[in-house]
Every structure is written in structure tokens, then in C-alpha cells.
Amino acid sequence: MSIREYMAAHPGIFTSAAFMLVVLCVGAVIMELRGSSIESYRPTKAFFTTDDGKTLFVDDVTKIPPFDHNGQQAVRAMVYTTDGGKDQWVQYLVKASDSEKQQLEKAGSDAAQALVVMDLGMVKPPGGKTWLGPSDQYRNFVTVPRIPPGIPQGPITLVQP
């Protein structure tokens, strides 16, 4: 019996196999496109400060704060806007605790994003005295963006350098 005769005798098997092959190919294309789009939007720079958010500088997002910057301790600054970046404010500062910093340094360069993305690290508002840990009950009060006086109302967005 030839292959053509076998296919004619068992059309359901070959139709199902062809359908599964098409589904797998479409899935592979979608996964590839989704992966490349995520990589293209991954930030490479972040805002940092050494003076409690008064002034900012841009550095590599993979640096795990606090780190030494020109002899001072730098922490990450989360900067927001409501008008496309014309008016900006620092909502809060982020740094890793000593134990988190050791773990993140062992994990590699992408681990620095975990401080913000996974809501880890210690946070405080600019000018605040106390750093709040991940389990602190007042953490959301600090990290949820609020439009300060003098800034126009509008949708709040995170500013990427």
C-alpha cells in the first residue's frame, strides 16, 4: 500500500496531523513576535539620585541601588508625569536592603528590574526619613502616584529616560 492509498484510507489522522502542524507553526510565530516586542520595550536606562530626588541622573537600569556615584550613595528615582514629560515629579525612591542587594548581585544583570517590577526593595518619598520594606503597611501610600500641587491633571505615566 502506497502512502497516497494509506492517506486516502485514513483521512482523519492526516487531517488532524496537518491541523496540529499549522497550530504549532502559528503559535511559534506568535511567541517569536511577542518575545521580540517585549525586548524592544525593555528599558536600558533609569533615573537615579544622590540627593533625595532634588536632582536626577540617568544610568544603566541594571545597577542595583544603593551604589556609589561620585562618592555618594545613589538610589533609584521613580519619575512620573501627566503631560508627556513637560512637568515631572519624583514619587518615590527605591533601594535594595543589604540582603536583597547580595541576592540580586548573585542573580545577574536583569535582577535590578525586580526591585521595581516585583515591588521589592525599600522605598521612601523624597524628603522622607524612613525607608519602608515590602511588608510595611504604609508602602502603598508612598508608591501609588499622586499628582502634586502645580502639576496639571491628566493620566499619570511613568517616565523612562
C-alpha positions in Angstrom: 0.0 0.0 0.0 1.4 3.4 -1.0 1.4 6.5 1.2 -1.3 8.0 -1.0 -3.5 5.0 -0.6 -2.9 5.0 3.2 -3.8 8.7 3.4 -7.0 8.1 1.4 -8.0 5.2 3.7 -7.3 7.2 6.9 -8.2 10.9 6.1 -8.9 11.8 9.8 -5.4 11.0 11.0 -3.7 13.1 8.3 -6.2 16.0 8.6 -5.6 16.2 12.4 -1.9 16.0 11.9 -1.9 18.8 9.3 -4.1 20.9 11.6 -1.8 20.4 14.6 1.2 21.3 12.5 -0.5 24.6 11.4 -1.4 25.4 15.0 2.2 24.8 16.2 3.6 27.0 13.4 1.2 29.8 14.2 2.0 29.5 17.9 5.7 29.6 17.2 5.3 32.8 15.1 3.2 34.5 17.9 5.7 33.6 20.6 8.6 34.9 18.5 6.8 38.2 17.8 5.7 38.6 21.4 9.3 38.0 22.6 10.8 40.5 20.3 8.3 43.2 21.1 8.9 42.7 24.9 12.7 43.0 24.3 12.3 46.1 22.2 10.4 47.9 25.0 12.7 46.8 27.9 14.2 50.0 29.3 18.0 50.1 29.4 18.3 53.3 31.5 16.7 54.5 34.7 16.7 57.7 36.8 18.8 57.8 40.0 19.5 60.4 42.6 22.1 61.1 45.3 20.3 64.0 46.9 16.9 62.6 47.8 15.3 63.3 44.4 16.3 67.0 44.1 18.5 66.3 41.1 18.4 63.2 38.8 20.9 61.5 36.6 20.5 58.7 34.2 22.4 55.4 34.4 22.2 51.8 33.5 19.0 50.2 34.7 20.9 47.1 35.7 22.7 48.9 38.5 21.4 47.8 41.9 20.8 50.7 44.3 22.3 51.8 46.5 25.6 52.1 44.6 28.5 54.6 44.7 28.1 57.5 42.3 30.9 60.1 42.5 31.5 59.3 46.2 27.8 59.4 47.2 25.2 56.7 47.6 22.8 56.7 44.6 19.2 55.3 44.7 16.6 54.8 42.0 14.1 57.6 41.5 10.6 56.8 40.2 9.6 59.7 38.0 6.1 60.4 36.8 4.3 62.9 34.5 0.8 63.8 33.5 1.6 65.8 30.4 4.0 63.8 28.3 7.1 64.8 30.4 6.8 68.6 30.4 6.1 68.5 34.2 7.6 65.7 36.1 7.9 64.7 39.8 9.8 62.0 41.8 7.1 60.0 43.6 9.4 57.7 45.5 12.9 56.4 45.8 13.9 52.7 45.7 16.9 50.8 47.1 17.7 47.2 48.0 18.3 46.1 51.5 21.7 44.7 52.2 20.4 41.1 51.9 18.4 41.8 48.8 21.4 43.5 47.1 23.6 40.4 47.8 20.9 38.1 46.3 20.3 40.4 43.3 24.0 40.7 42.6 24.3 36.9 42.5 21.2 36.6 40.2 22.7 38.7 37.4 22.2 41.9 35.5 18.4 41.6 34.8 17.7 41.3 38.5 17.8 45.0 39.2 14.5 45.4 37.4 13.0 43.1 40.1 13.2 45.9 42.6 10.5 47.8 40.8 8.7 45.2 38.8 8.2 42.8 41.6 7.7 45.6 44.2 10.8 44.6 46.2 13.3 46.8 47.9 12.8 49.6 50.3 11.0 52.8 49.4 10.5 56.2 50.7 9.2 59.5 49.4 11.7 62.3 48.6 12.5 64.0 51.8 11.2 61.1 53.9 13.2 59.9 56.9 12.2 56.2 57.0 12.7 53.5 54.3 9.7 51.2 54.1 10.1 47.5 53.4 7.9 45.3 51.2 5.6 44.3 54.1 5.2 47.8 55.6 1.5 48.8 55.8 2.3 52.4 54.6 4.2 51.3 51.4 1.3 51.8 49.0 0.8 55.3 50.4 4.3 56.1 49.1 4.3 54.1 45.8 0.9 54.9 44.4 1.4 58.0 42.3 -0.4 61.2 43.3 -0.3 64.4 41.3 1.4 67.1 43.4 0.1 70.7 43.5 1.0 72.7 40.5 1.1 69.7 38.1 -1.7 69.6 35.5 -4.3 66.9 35.9 -4.2 64.0 33.4 -3.3 60.4 33.1 -0.3 59.5 35.3 2.5 57.8 33.4 6.0 56.6 34.4 8.8 58.5 32.7 11.6 56.4 31.1 14.8 58.2 30.3 
